[in-house]
């Protein structure tokens, strides 16, 4: 996909395909990761930040395939945390971008170093804003992310 022209719909469909293939299947998750799925997804997020549907599919795909600390670290090194936070800022309501963004960042917070990276990436103000959202699921996950980021018991944990 990195060689594809900048065609938004094609990237959206490719990211959705990765999400659908990898969902709930560890073998396919591994295939997606080994085939370069994480950089493909993060790159698509960065290329098309205004496309809420692409952002939603991308965060969903990352949530599925970045279910280990190692994969989460790869995602972070490629700018995935920043891309997720940017998507949450840009698309706080409508669709599931903010909700899914909170969920994946909560997953990543299970590791102390990842939590620190997320805090350094300015997720705290986003979590605070989402914790007051009108949509109940966004508000719920915004509160959960805020707790994860603010938890002083985990602040120095190495995970």
NUVO-419702 format. One line per 3 residues: number of its first residue (from 0); their letters; for each residue y, x, z of N, C-alpha, C, O, CB. Coordinates in steps of 0.05 Angstrom, whole numbers, plus 5000, padded with zeros to 4 digits. Glycine has a CB too. Example, Ala and Ser with C-alpha at 12.3 -4.5 7.8 and 13.67 -1.06 7.14 Angstrom:
<rs>
0	as	4886,5264,5156,4910,5246,5156,4934,5264,5156,4934,5285,5169,4911,5226,5181 | 4955,5257,5142,4979,5273,5143,5001,5258,5157,5023,5268,5161,4988,5282,5114
</rs>
This chain:
<rs>
0	xxx	4976,5016,5000,5000,5000,5000,5025,5017,5000,5046,5008,4992,5000,4981,5024 | 5023,5042,5009,5046,5059,5010,5056,5065,4981,5080,5072,4978,5040,5085,5024 | 5039,5062,4961,5047,5067,4934,5057,5042,4920,5065,5043,4897,5025,5079,4918
3	xxx	5055,5019,4933,5064,4994,4921,5094,4994,4919,5108,5005,4935,5054,4970,4938 | 5104,4981,4898,5133,4978,4896,5143,4961,4920,5128,4948,4934,5141,4965,4869 | 5169,4962,4923,5181,4947,4946,5181,4917,4939,5202,4905,4935,5209,4957,4951
6	xxx	5158,4905,4939,5155,4877,4934,5147,4863,4960,5125,4866,4970,5133,4871,4912 | 5166,4849,4971,5163,4837,4998,5138,4819,5001,5123,4822,5020,5188,4821,5004 | 5134,4801,4983,5112,4783,4985,5085,4797,4984,5067,4790,4999,5113,4762,4963
9	xxx	5083,4817,4967,5058,4833,4965,5052,4847,4992,5030,4848,5001,5060,4853,4942 | 5073,4859,5004,5069,4872,5030,5062,4852,5051,5044,4857,5068,5095,4887,5038 | 5074,4829,5051,5068,4808,5070,5039,4800,5068,5025,4797,5088,5086,4783,5066
12	xxx	5029,4796,5044,5001,4788,5039,4982,4810,5048,4961,4804,5059,4997,4781,5010 | 4989,4835,5042,4972,4857,5049,4969,4860,5080,4948,4864,5090,4982,4883,5037 | 4992,4857,5093,4992,4859,5123,4975,4835,5134,4960,4839,5153,5021,4858,5134
15	xxx	4979,4812,5123,4963,4788,5132,4934,4793,5127,4917,4785,5144,4973,4763,5117 | 4926,4805,5105,4898,4811,5100,4887,4830,5120,4864,4826,5130,4895,4823,5071 | 4902,4851,5127,4893,4869,5148,4889,4854,5174,4868,4858,5188,4913,4893,5152
18	xxx	4908,4837,5181,4906,4822,5206,4881,4804,5206,4866,4804,5225,4931,4804,5210 | 4876,4790,5184,4853,4772,5183,4827,4786,5183,4808,4777,5196,4856,4755,5158 | 4825,4808,5169,4799,4823,5167,4792,4835,5194,4769,4835,5202,4801,4844,5145
21	xxx	4812,4846,5207,4807,4861,5232,4804,4844,5257,4794,4852,5277,4829,4881,5237 | 4814,4819,5255,4814,4802,5279,4786,4797,5290,4769,4786,5277,4827,4775,5272 | 4783,4806,5315,4758,4801,5330,4733,4816,5320,4711,4810,5329,4752,4773,5328
24	xxx	4737,4836,5303,4714,4850,5293,4719,4880,5296,4735,4892,5281,4708,4843,5263 | 4706,4893,5316,4711,4921,5322,4705,4939,5298,4720,4959,5294,4695,4929,5345 | 4684,4934,5283,4678,4951,5260,4700,4950,5239,4707,4970,5228,4651,4942,5248
27	xxx	4710,4926,5234,4732,4923,5214,4758,4935,5225,4774,4945,5209,4735,4894,5207 | 4762,4933,5251,4786,4946,5263,4785,4976,5257,4805,4988,5249,4788,4941,5293 | 4762,4988,5262,4759,5017,5257,4763,5023,5228,4777,5043,5222,4731,5026,5266
30	xxx	4753,5007,5210,4757,5012,5181,4786,5010,5175,4797,5027,5160,4741,4991,5165 | 4800,4990,5185,4829,4987,5180,4845,5011,5190,4863,5020,5176,4839,4961,5193 | 4838,5021,5213,4852,5044,5224,4846,5069,5208,4865,5083,5201,4844,5049,5254
33	xxx	4821,5074,5201,4814,5097,5186,4825,5097,5157,4830,5118,5145,4784,5100,5184 | 4830,5073,5147,4841,5070,5120,4872,5072,5120,4885,5069,5099,4833,5043,5108 | 4883,5077,5144,4912,5080,5145,4927,5055,5150,4951,5052,5144,4922,5092,5120
36	xxx	4914,5035,5163,4926,5009,5167,4951,5010,5185,4970,4996,5181,4907,4991,5179 | 4950,5027,5206,4973,5028,5225,4999,5037,5211,5019,5023,5213,4967,5046,5248 | 4998,5060,5196,5023,5068,5183,5032,5048,5161,5056,5044,5157,5019,5095,5170
39	xxx	5013,5035,5148,5019,5015,5127,5034,4992,5140,5055,4983,5129,4994,5005,5113 | 5025,4983,5163,5037,4960,5176,5065,4967,5187,5084,4952,5183,5019,4950,5199 | 5067,4990,5200,5093,4998,5211,5113,5002,5189,5136,4995,5191,5090,5024,5228
42	xxx	5105,5014,5167,5123,5019,5144,5132,4992,5133,5156,4989,5126,5109,5035,5122 | 5114,4973,5130,5122,4947,5120,5143,4934,5138,5162,4921,5129,5098,4928,5116 | 5139,4937,5164,5158,4925,5183,5186,4938,5180,5206,4924,5181,5148,4930,5212
45	xxx	5186,4964,5175,5212,4978,5172,5225,4972,5146,5250,4970,5144,5207,5008,5175 | 5209,4968,5125,5220,4962,5098,5232,4934,5096,5251,4930,5082,5199,4966,5077 | 5220,4915,5111,5227,4887,5108,5233,4874,5135,5220,4856,5143,5205,4871,5094
48	xxx	5254,4885,5149,5259,4875,5176,5269,4846,5177,5266,4833,5198,5280,4892,5189 | 5279,4835,5155,5290,4808,5155,5268,4787,5151,5273,4763,5155,5312,4805,5135 | 5245,4795,5141,5223,4777,5135,5208,4769,5160,5190,4784,5169,5204,4789,5114
51	xxx	5214,4747,5172,5202,4738,5197,5172,4734,5194,5156,4741,5212,5215,4712,5207 | 5163,4724,5171,5134,4719,5167,5119,4746,5166,5098,4749,5178,5129,4704,5142 | 5131,4766,5152,5118,4792,5151,5118,4804,5179,5097,4816,5187,5133,4810,5132
54	xxx	5140,4802,5194,5141,4814,5221,5119,4801,5239,5106,4815,5254,5169,4810,5233 | 5116,4775,5237,5096,4760,5253,5068,4770,5246,5052,4775,5263,5099,4730,5249 | 5062,4771,5220,5036,4781,5211,5031,4810,5220,5009,4817,5229,5033,4778,5180
57	xxx	5052,4826,5217,5049,4854,5224,5044,4858,5254,5026,4874,5261,5075,4870,5216 | 5059,4845,5271,5055,4847,5299,5027,4837,5307,5014,4848,5324,5077,4833,5315 | 5019,4815,5294,4992,4804,5299,4971,4824,5291,4951,4827,5305,4988,4778,5284
60	xxx	4975,4837,5268,4955,4857,5259,4954,4881,5278,4933,4891,5285,4962,4867,5231 | 4978,4891,5287,4978,4913,5306,4966,4905,5332,4952,4922,5345,5007,4922,5310 | 4970,4881,5341,4957,4871,5366,4927,4873,5364,4913,4879,5383,4967,4843,5372
63	xxx	4917,4866,5340,4888,4866,5336,4877,4895,5335,4857,4901,5348,4881,4851,5311 | 4889,4912,5319,4877,4938,5314,4886,4960,5334,4873,4980,5336,4884,4948,5286 | 4908,4956,5348,4917,4976,5368,4908,4968,5396,4924,4967,5414,4948,4978,5367
66	xxx	4883,4962,5399,4872,4952,5424,4860,4975,5441,4846,4969,5461,4851,4932,5419 | 4866,5000,5434,4858,5022,5451,4883,5039,5456,4902,5037,5440,4835,5039,5438 | 4883,5055,5477,4906,5072,5482,4911,5091,5459,4934,5096,5451,4902,5088,5509
69	xxx	4890,5103,5448,4893,5122,5426,4907,5109,5402,4925,5121,5390,4866,5132,5417 | 4899,5085,5395,4912,5071,5372,4940,5063,5379,4958,5064,5362,4895,5047,5364 | 4945,5055,5404,4972,5048,5412,4990,5073,5410,5013,5070,5402,4972,5037,5441
72	xxx	4980,5096,5418,4996,5120,5416,5002,5127,5387,5024,5135,5381,4980,5144,5429 | 4983,5124,5369,4987,5128,5341,5010,5109,5331,5028,5118,5317,4961,5123,5324 | 5008,5084,5338,5028,5065,5331,5056,5074,5341,5075,5073,5326,5021,5037,5342
75	xxx	5057,5082,5366,5083,5091,5377,5094,5115,5363,5118,5117,5357,5079,5097,5407 | 5076,5135,5357,5085,5159,5343,5097,5153,5315,5114,5167,5305,5062,5179,5340 | 5087,5132,5303,5097,5124,5276,5122,5106,5277,5132,5098,5256,5075,5110,5261
78	xxx	5132,5101,5301,5155,5084,5304,5149,5054,5307,5166,5037,5304,5173,5087,5280 | 5124,5048,5313,5115,5021,5316,5128,5006,5339,5135,4982,5337,5086,5019,5319 | 5132,5020,5362,5144,5007,5385,5173,4998,5377,5182,4976,5383,5144,5025,5409
81	xxx	5187,5017,5365,5215,5011,5357,5216,4989,5336,5234,4972,5337,5228,5036,5346 | 5197,4988,5318,5196,4967,5297,5190,4940,5310,5201,4920,5302,5174,4974,5276 | 5173,4940,5330,5166,4915,5344,5191,4905,5359,5197,4881,5358,5143,4919,5364
84	xxx	5204,4923,5374,5228,4915,5389,5250,4905,5370,5263,4885,5376,5238,4938,5406 | 5253,4918,5347,5274,4910,5328,5267,4882,5317,5285,4865,5314,5275,4930,5304 | 5241,4877,5312,5233,4850,5303,5238,4829,5324,5247,4807,5317,5203,4850,5295
87	xxx	5233,4835,5349,5238,4816,5370,5267,4810,5373,5275,4787,5378,5227,4828,5397 | 5284,4830,5369,5313,4826,5371,5323,4808,5348,5339,4790,5351,5328,4853,5370 | 5312,4814,5324,5321,4800,5300,5311,4772,5298,5324,4754,5287,5313,4816,5275
90	xxx	5287,4767,5309,5273,4741,5306,5265,4731,5334,5241,4728,5339,5249,4743,5288 | 5285,4725,5352,5277,4716,5379,5267,4688,5380,5254,4681,5400,5301,4718,5396 | 5272,4672,5360,5262,4644,5360,5252,4637,5333,5258,4650,5313,5284,4624,5369
93	xxx	5236,4616,5331,5224,4608,5306,5200,4626,5300,5203,4651,5300,5245,4610,5283 | 5178,4615,5294,5154,4631,5290,5145,4643,5317,5152,4633,5338,5159,4653,5270 | 5129,4663,5315,5117,4675,5339,5123,4705,5341,5109,4719,5355,5087,4671,5338
96	xxx	5144,4715,5328,5151,4743,5328,5156,4753,5357,5143,4772,5366,5175,4749,5311 | 5174,4740,5371,5181,4748,5398,5157,4746,5417,5152,4765,5433,5204,4732,5409 | 5143,4725,5415,5119,4721,5433,5098,4742,5428,5089,4755,5447,5107,4693,5428
99	xxx	5091,4747,5403,5071,4767,5396,5081,4795,5403,5066,4812,5412,5064,4766,5367 | 5107,4800,5400,5119,4826,5407,5116,4831,5437,5109,4853,5445,5148,4827,5399 | 5121,4811,5453,5118,4814,5482,5089,4819,5489,5083,4836,5506,5128,4788,5497
102	xxx	5071,4805,5476,5042,4808,5482,5033,4837,5476,5020,4849,5493,5026,4788,5465 | 5040,4847,5452,5031,4874,5446,5044,4895,5464,5031,4914,5472,5036,4881,5417 | 5069,4891,5470,5082,4911,5488,5070,4909,5516,5068,4930,5529,5113,4906,5489
105	xxx	5063,4886,5525,5049,4883,5551,5022,4898,5550,5015,4912,5569,5044,4853,5558 | 5008,4896,5528,4983,4910,5524,4988,4940,5527,4974,4955,5541,4969,4904,5497 | 5008,4950,5512,5014,4978,5512,5023,4988,5540,5019,5011,5547,5036,4984,5492
108	xxx	5035,4970,5556,5044,4978,5583,5021,4984,5602,5026,4995,5624,5061,4956,5594 | 4997,4978,5594,4974,4985,5611,4972,5015,5615,4960,5025,5634,4948,4974,5599 | 4983,5031,5596,4984,5060,5598,5012,5068,5608,5032,5060,5596,4977,5073,5571
111	xxx	5013,5085,5628,5039,5093,5640,5057,5107,5620,5081,5102,5620,5034,5111,5663 | 5046,5125,5604,5063,5139,5584,5073,5120,5563,5096,5123,5554,5047,5162,5571 | 5057,5102,5555,5066,5082,5535,5088,5064,5547,5107,5058,5534,5042,5064,5525
114	xxx	5084,5057,5572,5105,5041,5586,5131,5055,5586,5152,5044,5580,5096,5034,5615 | 5131,5081,5592,5155,5097,5593,5168,5098,5565,5192,5096,5562,5150,5126,5602 | 5151,5101,5544,5161,5101,5517,5175,5074,5510,5196,5074,5498,5138,5107,5497
117	xxx	5163,5053,5518,5174,5026,5513,5200,5023,5527,5219,5012,5516,5154,5004,5522 | 5202,5031,5552,5227,5030,5567,5249,5047,5553,5271,5038,5550,5223,5039,5596 | 5242,5071,5545,5261,5089,5531,5270,5077,5505,5291,5084,5494,5249,5116,5527
120	xxx	5253,5059,5493,5260,5047,5468,5277,5022,5471,5281,5006,5453,5234,5040,5453 | 5287,5018,5495,5306,4996,5502,5294,4968,5500,5306,4949,5490,5330,4998,5483 | 5269,4965,5509,5256,4939,5510,5265,4922,5533,5263,4897,5532,5226,4943,5511
123	xxx	5275,4934,5554,5283,4919,5578,5304,4897,5573,5300,4875,5582,5293,4938,5600 | 5326,4903,5559,5345,4882,5553,5334,4860,5536,5341,4836,5539,5370,4894,5540 | 5316,4867,5518,5303,4847,5501,5285,4829,5518,5285,4804,5515,5286,4860,5478
126	xxx	5269,4841,5536,5252,4826,5554,5269,4807,5571,5261,4784,5576,5235,4844,5571 | 5291,4817,5581,5309,4800,5598,5319,4776,5583,5318,4753,5593,5333,4816,5609 | 5327,4781,5558,5337,4759,5541,5315,4738,5535,5320,4714,5537,5349,4769,5515
129	xxx	5292,4748,5529,5269,4731,5522,5259,4715,5546,5248,4694,5544,5247,4746,5509 | 5263,4727,5570,5254,4713,5594,5270,4688,5600,5264,4672,5617,5255,4732,5618 | 5292,4685,5585,5309,4661,5588,5309,4644,5562,5326,4626,5558,5338,4669,5594
132	xxx	5289,4649,5545,5288,4635,5519,5282,4605,5523,5271,4597,5544,5266,4647,5501 | 5289,4589,5503,5283,4560,5504,5254,4554,5501,5243,4536,5513,5300,4546,5483 | 5240,4569,5483,5212,4565,5478,5195,4574,5502,5198,4597,5511,5203,4579,5452
135	xxx	5178,4557,5512,5164,4563,5536,5145,4587,5534,5144,4603,5553,5147,4539,5545 | 5131,4590,5511,5113,4613,5508,5129,4639,5506,5120,4660,5516,5095,4610,5484 | 5151,4639,5492,5168,4663,5490,5179,4670,5518,5178,4693,5526,5192,4658,5470
138	xxx	5188,4650,5532,5198,4654,5559,5176,4665,5577,5181,4684,5592,5210,4628,5571 | 5153,4654,5576,5130,4663,5592,5124,4692,5587,5121,4708,5606,5105,4646,5587 | 5121,4699,5561,5114,4727,5554,5138,4746,5559,5134,4769,5565,5105,4728,5526
141	xxx	5162,4736,5555,5186,4752,5562,5186,4760,5591,5192,4782,5599,5212,4737,5555 | 5179,4740,5609,5178,4745,5638,5155,4765,5644,5158,4783,5660,5173,4719,5653 | 5133,4762,5630,5110,4780,5635,5117,4808,5626,5111,4828,5641,5085,4770,5619
144	xxx	5130,4811,5603,5139,4838,5595,5159,4850,5614,5158,4873,5621,5151,4837,5566 | 5178,4833,5623,5197,4842,5643,5184,4853,5668,5191,4873,5679,5217,4820,5650 | 5163,4838,5678,5148,4847,5701,5134,4874,5696,5135,4892,5712,5127,4826,5709
147	xxx	5122,4876,5672,5108,4901,5665,5127,4925,5664,5121,4946,5673,5094,4898,5638 | 5151,4920,5653,5170,4942,5649,5184,4949,5676,5193,4972,5680,5190,4935,5628 | 5187,4929,5693,5201,4933,5718,5184,4941,5741,5194,4948,5763,5216,4908,5725
150	xxx	5158,4940,5738,5139,4945,5760,5141,4973,5769,5131,4992,5757,5110,4939,5750 | 5154,4977,5792,5157,5004,5803,5131,5017,5811,5129,5041,5813,5176,5003,5827 | 5111,5001,5817,5085,5011,5824,5071,5026,5800,5053,5042,5804,5067,4990,5833
153	xxx	5080,5019,5776,5069,5032,5753,5088,5052,5740,5080,5066,5722,5062,5011,5732 | 5112,5054,5750,5133,5071,5737,5124,5099,5732,5132,5111,5712,5158,5070,5754 | 5109,5111,5750,5102,5139,5747,5073,5142,5739,5063,5165,5736,5107,5154,5772
156	xxx	5059,5120,5734,5030,5122,5727,5026,5135,5701,5041,5131,5682,5018,5094,5727 | 5005,5150,5699,4999,5164,5674,4978,5148,5659,4971,5155,5636,4989,5192,5679 | 4967,5127,5671,4949,5108,5658,4922,5116,5657,4904,5102,5647,4957,5103,5631
</rs>
